[in-house]
Amino acid sequence: MKKGDLRPVLVNIGFGNVVATSRVVAIVIPGSAPMRRLREEAKKRGKLIDATEGRRTRSIIVTDSDHIVLSALQAETITQRFIEDKEALEEG
């Protein structure tokens, strides 16, 4: 992919599911009470996307469109994929 290319850069968040890197605001761990509330509020508003394939939620991805994406991958794993994709984009 060339710099200046308008196609979105996608990162795998597990089980073949991907998110656009440019839309991600935060990747957080789900253990705290505020994160559980965030998840429940998103579900009530119809903004929750469950990409865990029935597995335990290990990270929560917050997007700029106010969608909440649940992933079964650790936040560190997803973050590493973001970094690797960014480095690959800068090299190519």
Protein Blocks (a to p, Z undefined) as FASTA:
>chain_A
ZZhiabdcdddebehiacdfklpmbdcdfkbmklmmmmmmmmmnopaccfkgopacfbdc
ddfkopacddfbdfklmmmmmmmmmmmmmmZZ
